[in-house]
Amino acid sequence: MQLNLTGHHVEITSPLRNYVNEKFERLSRHFDHVLNGHVILTVEKLQQKAEASLHVSGNNIYADATDGDMYAAIDALVDKLDRQVVKHKEKIKDHHRREGSHRNLAVEQ
């Protein structure tokens, strides 16, 4: 997964970049088809905001989270994205039985 990280009024340090990359690996464990993502970290007075948009196969997923601590905002953001990615995965999954798997058993008996 290609991940772009942008900071508004905040410097993106190596520990912050590593933390975001580590957290976003969790998304790719649940769903392999995450193509790319864009994360924006913003500081507005006392609020730290993290927002991200992911491009997955057939859809775009967006989430944002605000907290007093940047690391907590990133955690909340990844939790929201994870729920949306799992929901998207369930939607695209084929829930229908394959043709003939049940019918062949009935005919043979």
C-alpha positions in Angstrom: 0.0 0.0 0.0 1.3 3.4 -0.9 0.7 5.9 1.8 1.2 9.7 1.5 1.5 11.6 4.7 0.9 15.4 4.9 1.1 17.8 7.9 -0.7 21.1 8.3 0.9 23.2 10.9 2.8 20.2 12.2 6.2 18.8 11.2 6.1 15.1 10.2 8.9 13.6 12.3 10.3 10.1 11.7 8.6 8.6 14.9 5.3 10.0 13.8 5.7 8.7 10.2 6.7 5.3 11.6 3.7 5.2 14.0 1.3 6.0 11.1 2.9 3.3 8.9 2.7 0.8 11.7 -0.9 1.4 12.4 -1.9 1.3 8.7 -0.3 -2.1 8.3 -3.3 -3.4 10.3 -5.6 -2.3 7.5 -3.6 -4.2 4.9 -3.8 -7.4 7.1 -7.6 -7.3 7.0 -7.9 -6.4 3.3 -5.2 -6.8 0.6 -6.8 -4.6 -2.0 -6.1 -1.2 -0.4 -4.3 0.5 -3.3 -3.2 3.8 -1.8 -4.0 6.2 1.0 -3.5 9.9 1.9 -3.2 10.9 5.6 -3.4 14.5 6.7 -2.3 15.4 10.2 -3.5 18.9 11.4 -3.0 21.0 14.5 -5.7 23.5 15.3 -5.1 25.3 18.6 -5.5 22.6 21.2 -7.0 19.9 18.9 -5.0 17.4 17.0 -6.8 16.1 13.9 -6.0 13.1 11.8 -7.9 12.4 8.5 -7.4 9.9 5.8 -8.8 8.8 2.5 -8.1 5.3 1.2 -8.6 4.1 -2.3 -9.7 0.5 -2.2 -10.8 -1.6 -5.1 -14.1 -0.1 -6.3 -14.5 2.5 -3.6 -13.0 5.4 -1.7 -13.1 5.4 2.1 -12.8 8.5 4.2 -12.5 9.0 8.0 -11.3 11.6 10.5 -10.6 11.8 14.2 -9.9 14.6 16.6 -8.2 14.4 20.0 -6.0 16.3 22.3 -3.1 14.0 21.5 -2.0 13.2 18.0 -1.2 9.6 18.7 -4.7 9.1 20.1 -6.2 10.8 17.1 -4.3 8.4 14.8 -5.5 5.4 16.8 -9.1 6.5 16.6 -8.7 7.2 12.8 -7.3 3.7 12.2 -10.1 2.1 14.2 -12.7 3.9 12.1 -11.0 3.0 8.9 -10.6 -0.6 10.0 -14.4 -0.9 10.6 -15.1 0.6 7.2 -12.6 -1.6 5.4 -14.1 -4.7 7.0 -17.6 -3.6 6.0 -16.4 -3.0 2.4 -14.8 -6.4 2.3 -18.1 -8.0 3.4 -20.0 -6.1 0.7 -17.8 -7.3 -2.1 -17.6 -10.9 -0.9 -19.7 -13.4 -2.9 -22.2 -14.9 -0.4 -23.9 -17.2 -3.0 -23.3 -20.9 -3.1 -21.6 -22.2 -6.2 -23.9 -23.8 -8.7 -24.3 -27.5 -8.4 -22.7 -28.0 -5.1 -26.0 -28.6 -3.3 -27.9 -30.0 -6.2 -25.4 -32.7 -7.1 -25.7 -34.2 -3.6 -29.5 -34.4 -3.8 -29.4 -36.1 -7.2 -26.8 -38.7 -6.1 -28.9 -39.9 -3.1 
